[in-house]
Amino acid sequence: MSTTAPDASPDDRRTAPRQRVMKSAKITFGDFIFARDCTVRDISASGARVTVTGANEIPNEFYLVMMTNRMMHRAHVAWRKGDTLGVTFEGEAENIARSDDPRLRQFKA
């Protein structure tokens, strides 16, 4: 899987249409120990475009927690360009408000 920005338009490779948004989210990794604020710029059922300061420090696999609805997606980096990441989602999103996992408590507030 490529970790650099694609030469062709990302629109050409999308499997689902994306909706432009400006939503607050968190990237979390390291067994939910590390969390970084980010902004989701567009999203679909299969992935998202995310901006985050220090994107080069974000691992290739992480969880993306949408703060507005408390949904968590397992994400894989498809491409990187500056502080922007293109990610694909794996599996179904999880509603962390319904989770009993104590590691997710920090995202429920």
C-alpha positions as CSV (number, residue, x, y, z in Angstrom):
1,M,0.0,0.0,0.0
2,S,1.4,3.4,-1.0
3,T,2.3,5.9,1.8
4,T,2.7,8.9,-0.5
5,A,0.0,11.0,-2.1
6,P,-1.3,9.4,-5.3
7,D,-0.6,11.1,-8.7
8,A,-4.1,10.6,-9.9
9,S,-7.1,12.3,-8.2
10,P,-8.1,10.3,-5.1
11,D,-11.7,10.6,-6.5
12,D,-10.7,8.2,-9.2
13,R,-10.0,5.4,-6.7
14,R,-12.8,5.8,-4.1
15,T,-15.1,2.9,-3.6
16,A,-17.8,5.1,-1.9
17,P,-18.7,8.7,-2.4
18,R,-17.3,11.0,0.2
19,Q,-19.1,13.8,2.0
20,R,-17.2,17.1,2.7
21,V,-17.2,17.8,6.4
22,M,-15.2,19.7,9.0
23,K,-15.5,17.5,12.1
24,S,-13.4,17.2,15.2
25,A,-11.8,13.8,15.8
26,K,-9.0,12.1,17.6
27,I,-6.4,9.7,16.2
28,T,-5.5,7.1,18.9
29,F,-2.8,4.4,18.9
30,G,-0.5,2.5,21.2
31,D,-3.4,0.6,22.9
32,F,-5.3,3.9,23.3
33,I,-2.4,5.5,25.3
34,F,-1.6,8.1,22.6
35,A,-4.3,10.5,21.2
36,R,-3.9,13.4,18.8
37,D,-6.5,16.0,17.8
38,C,-7.3,16.1,14.1
39,T,-9.9,17.3,11.7
40,V,-11.9,15.1,9.3
41,R,-12.2,17.0,6.0
42,D,-14.3,14.4,4.1
43,I,-15.6,11.0,5.0
44,S,-17.4,8.0,3.5
45,A,-18.3,4.5,4.6
46,S,-14.9,3.3,3.4
47,G,-12.5,6.0,4.5
48,A,-11.7,9.7,5.1
49,R,-9.3,12.5,4.5
50,V,-7.8,13.8,7.8
51,T,-5.6,16.7,8.7
52,V,-3.3,16.4,11.7
53,T,-0.3,18.3,12.9
54,G,2.8,16.1,12.6
55,A,1.1,13.6,10.3
56,N,4.5,12.0,9.7
57,E,4.5,10.8,13.3
58,I,1.2,8.9,13.0
59,P,1.5,5.2,12.5
60,N,0.1,3.4,9.5
61,E,-2.7,1.8,11.6
62,F,-4.7,3.6,14.2
63,Y,-8.2,4.3,15.5
64,L,-10.1,7.4,14.3
65,V,-12.6,8.6,16.9
66,M,-15.3,11.0,15.7
67,M,-16.0,13.3,18.6
68,T,-19.4,14.4,17.4
69,N,-21.1,11.0,17.4
70,R,-18.5,8.9,19.4
71,M,-18.0,6.4,16.6
72,M,-14.6,4.8,16.3
73,H,-13.2,3.4,13.1
74,R,-10.1,1.2,12.7
75,A,-8.1,3.1,10.0
76,H,-5.2,2.4,7.7
77,V,-3.1,5.1,6.0
78,A,-3.5,4.9,2.2
79,W,-1.5,8.0,1.4
80,R,0.2,11.0,3.1
81,K,0.8,14.5,1.9
82,G,2.1,17.1,4.4
83,D,-0.3,17.2,7.3
84,T,-3.0,15.3,5.4
85,L,-3.7,11.6,5.6
86,G,-6.0,9.6,3.3
87,V,-7.3,6.6,5.3
88,T,-9.3,3.5,4.6
89,F,-11.6,2.0,7.2
90,E,-11.5,-1.7,8.2
91,G,-14.7,-3.3,9.5
92,E,-17.6,-1.7,11.1
93,A,-17.4,1.5,13.2
94,E,-17.9,1.0,16.9
95,N,-20.1,3.2,19.1
96,I,-17.7,3.9,22.1
97,A,-20.6,5.4,24.1
98,R,-21.9,1.8,24.4
99,S,-18.5,0.3,25.2
100,D,-17.5,-1.0,28.6
101,D,-13.8,-0.9,27.7
102,P,-12.1,1.3,30.3
103,R,-9.4,2.4,27.8
104,L,-12.1,4.3,25.9
105,R,-13.3,6.3,28.9
106,Q,-11.2,9.3,27.8
107,F,-13.2,9.7,24.6
108,K,-16.7,9.6,26.2
109,A,-16.5,13.0,27.9
